[in-house]
Amino acid sequence: MLNSGDGAPPGTSTRQPRRLELLQREFEADAHFGLVFGVLTVGSALIATLGLLANSSAVVIGAMVVAPWILPLQAMAFQVLRGSLPSFLGGLRTLGLGVAIGIAVSLAVGWLVNLPSFGEEVLARTNPNLLDLGVALAAGGVAMFAKLRKEAISALAGLAIAVALVPPVCVVGLCLSAGAWAKAYGASLLFLTNLLGILSGALVALALLERPFRSRLLHSKLGLTSLGLTALLVVPLGGSFFNLLARSRRQAEARRIEELVAQSLRKETITLGRDSDLESLRIVWDQDPPLIVVRVNVSDPRLPSFKQVADVQAFINAKLAPRRFRLVVQRTAIEVVGPESAPNPPELQVMPFWSPPPALPPIPKARPVAPENSGPSRP
């Protein structure tokens, strides 16, 4: 039996080409545009579009599982490291046809339904950030691992849900049908993020898992181009990420301020009036210091007084130091109008369901019983 010559066990030199040949056949089949791919693409695009219009996350998740687009994307990663440009372009063609079908289906459905506004499922896919890129990179690597290690194939359904390619494309079509160009751009950026993230993650995983490809990633122009384009996404996604952080901090601070205002309403030393009711609170952040506008309903139109509002403002600024805020209270007087009426007679009074049940009559005390005669009985 021949040895491979590099210290590898016998037969290694023949097993590796066979494995690469089998992988080549599988990836070429995955990159082929056929009836199955077309039907699944139309079905997933239709399901995703209807789920987005219905604002149903469960339906959108179903479309993610049905979508077959990750298969040609993995095939493209394999052909990049293999150095086969025609096969890479074949996978890109299949994926491009799928994207065109998805946009056409969602555009037609959006034009037919013509909703005046979209729900959260659509809006959530119009503002991607760095977190989406991180998920795509991780999912692309794990998806390639599951492809190469058949015992992990059960993870592919979860990966299809984690990184969705079809829903962002359908959001693009819906936004184009409504003329929402800015939202269509955001959804396109999310699709591009998922696309390049999966491709780059798959390239790195393939280079690490398969020995013949370990030295090819850094010597492949297509591979370096894919990694470079993925790195360029950090610029637009980073701005959205930092905006997300700032918005999250402001929301947390707004909740804290609302708790402090509600706490001041319950206090007797710092109060807006014992009969006050906090109706709403909003913060105008584009002023310095930020302006807190509070609406309260009060039964006494003289409350709250200027001093009480100043005390509450000092209370808030002491809790949130060193940042300072300005407090403005908009009060609405509550007037109770209604004539008096005589009470109902006792037999017509309605007892509320929480009233205690009527007391039971007392148990009568037992009378003492005289002891029986213990002497002998008479005949």
URDAQUI-V491764 format. One record per backbone hydrogen bond with DSSP energy under -0.5 kcal/mol. CO is the residue of the C=O (numbers start at 1). NH is the residue of the N-H. E is the energy in kcal/mol with one decimal. If there is no record, write none. Layout:
BEGIN
CO|NH|E + CO|NH|E
END
This chain:
BEGIN
2|11|-0.6 + 8|4|-0.6 + 9|12|-1.8 + 11|14|-0.5 + 11|15|-2.1 + 12|16|-2.1 + 13|17|-0.6 + 14|18|-1.3 + 15|19|-2.3 + 16|20|-2.4 + 17|21|-2.2 + 18|22|-2.3 + 19|23|-2.6 + 20|24|-2.4 + 21|25|-2.0 + 22|26|-2.2 + 23|27|-2.8 + 24|28|-2.1 + 25|29|-2.0 + 26|30|-2.1 + 27|31|-1.8 + 29|32|-0.9 + 32|34|-0.9 + 34|38|-2.3 + 35|39|-2.8 + 36|40|-2.5 + 37|41|-2.0 + 38|42|-2.5 + 39|43|-2.8 + 40|44|-2.7 + 41|45|-2.4 + 42|46|-2.3 + 43|47|-2.6 + 44|48|-2.7 + 45|49|-2.3 + 46|50|-2.3 + 47|51|-2.5 + 48|52|-2.5 + 49|53|-2.3 + 50|54|-2.3 + 51|56|-2.7 + 52|55|-0.6 + 55|57|-0.6 + 56|60|-1.7 + 57|61|-2.3 + 58|62|-1.7 + 59|63|-1.7 + 60|64|-1.7 + 61|65|-1.7 + 62|66|-1.6 + 63|67|-1.8 + 68|71|-1.4 + 68|72|-0.6 + 69|73|-1.2 + 70|74|-2.1 + 71|75|-2.0 + 72|76|-2.1 + 73|77|-1.6 + 74|78|-2.1 + 75|79|-2.4 + 76|80|-1.8 + 77|81|-1.7 + 78|82|-1.7 + 79|83|-1.3 + 79|84|-1.9 + 83|85|-0.9 + 84|88|-1.9 + 85|89|-2.6 + 86|90|-1.7 + 87|91|-1.9 + 88|92|-2.2 + 89|93|-2.2 + 90|94|-2.0 + 91|95|-2.4 + 92|96|-2.6 + 93|97|-2.4 + 94|98|-2.0 + 95|99|-2.4 + 96|100|-2.4 + 97|101|-2.3 + 98|102|-2.4 + 99|103|-2.5 + 100|104|-2.2 + 101|105|-2.7 + 102|106|-2.3 + 103|107|-2.5 + 104|108|-2.2 + 105|109|-2.5 + 106|110|-2.7 + 107|111|-2.0 + 108|112|-2.1 + 109|113|-2.9 + 110|114|-2.3 + 119|122|-0.7 + 119|123|-2.1 + 120|124|-2.7 + 122|125|-1.5 + 123|126|-1.5 + 129|132|-0.9 + 129|133|-1.2 + 130|134|-2.2 + 131|135|-2.2 + 132|136|-2.2 + 133|137|-2.4 + 134|138|-2.2 + 135|139|-2.7 + 136|140|-2.5 + 137|141|-1.9 + 138|142|-2.3 + 139|143|-2.6 + 140|144|-1.8 + 141|145|-2.0 + 142|146|-2.5 + 143|147|-1.6 + 144|148|-2.1 + 145|149|-2.3 + 148|150|-0.7 + 149|152|-2.3 + 150|153|-1.7 + 152|155|-1.6 + 153|156|-1.6 + 155|159|-2.0 + 156|160|-2.3 + 157|161|-1.3 + 158|162|-2.3 + 159|163|-2.4 + 162|164|-0.6 + 165|169|-1.0 + 166|170|-2.3 + 167|171|-2.3 + 168|172|-1.9 + 169|173|-2.0 + 170|174|-2.4 + 171|175|-2.7 + 172|176|-2.4 + 173|177|-2.1 + 174|178|-1.2 + 175|179|-0.6 + 175|180|-2.6 + 176|179|-0.7 + 179|181|-1.4 + 180|184|-2.0 + 181|185|-2.1 + 182|186|-2.0 + 183|187|-2.4 + 184|188|-2.1 + 185|189|-2.3 + 186|190|-1.8 + 187|191|-2.3 + 188|192|-2.5 + 189|193|-2.2 + 190|194|-2.5 + 191|195|-2.8 + 192|196|-2.7 + 193|197|-2.3 + 194|198|-2.5 + 195|199|-2.2 + 196|200|-2.7 + 197|201|-2.5 + 198|202|-2.5 + 199|203|-2.1 + 200|204|-2.3 + 201|205|-2.3 + 202|206|-2.6 + 203|207|-2.2 + 204|208|-1.8 + 205|209|-2.3 + 206|210|-2.1 + 209|211|-0.6 + 210|213|-1.3 + 211|214|-1.4 + 213|216|-0.9 + 213|217|-0.9 + 216|219|-0.8 + 216|220|-0.5 + 217|220|-0.9 + 219|221|-0.6 + 220|224|-2.6 + 221|225|-2.3 + 222|226|-2.3 + 223|227|-2.3 + 224|228|-2.4 + 225|229|-2.6 + 226|230|-2.1 + 227|231|-2.1 + 228|232|-1.9 + 229|233|-0.9 + 230|233|-0.6 + 231|234|-1.5 + 232|235|-1.4 + 232|236|-0.5 + 233|237|-2.2 + 234|238|-2.2 + 235|239|-1.3 + 236|240|-1.3 + 237|130|-0.9 + 237|241|-2.1 + 238|242|-2.4 + 239|243|-2.0 + 240|244|-2.1 + 241|245|-2.2 + 242|246|-2.4 + 243|247|-2.5 + 244|248|-2.4 + 245|249|-2.4 + 246|250|-2.2 + 247|251|-2.3 + 248|252|-2.4 + 249|253|-2.5 + 250|254|-2.6 + 251|255|-2.3 + 252|256|-2.0 + 253|257|-2.5 + 254|258|-2.4 + 255|259|-2.1 + 256|260|-2.0 + 257|261|-2.6 + 258|262|-2.5 + 259|263|-2.3 + 260|264|-2.2 + 261|265|-1.6 + 262|266|-1.2 + 263|267|-1.1 + 269|271|-0.5 + 273|276|-1.7 + 277|279|-0.6 + 277|297|-2.5 + 280|295|-2.3 + 282|293|-2.8 + 283|285|-0.9 + 284|287|-0.7 + 284|291|-1.9 + 290|292|-0.5 + 290|326|-2.4 + 291|284|-3.0 + 291|293|-0.6 + 292|294|-0.6 + 292|328|-2.8 + 293|282|-2.0 + 294|296|-0.5 + 294|330|-3.7 + 295|279|-2.7 + 295|280|-1.3 + 296|298|-0.5 + 296|332|-2.2 + 297|277|-1.7 + 298|334|-3.2 + 299|301|-0.6 + 300|303|-2.1 + 305|309|-2.1 + 306|310|-2.3 + 307|311|-2.4 + 308|312|-2.2 + 309|313|-2.5 + 310|314|-2.4 + 311|315|-2.2 + 312|316|-2.4 + 313|317|-2.5 + 314|318|-2.0 + 315|319|-1.5 + 316|320|-2.1 + 318|321|-0.5 + 320|323|-1.3 + 324|290|-0.6 + 326|292|-3.4 + 328|294|-2.7 + 328|330|-0.5 + 329|331|-0.6 + 330|296|-2.4 + 332|298|-2.6 + 333|335|-0.6 + 335|337|-0.6 + 345|348|-1.7 + 345|349|-0.6 + 346|349|-0.9 + 349|351|-0.6 + 352|355|-1.9
END
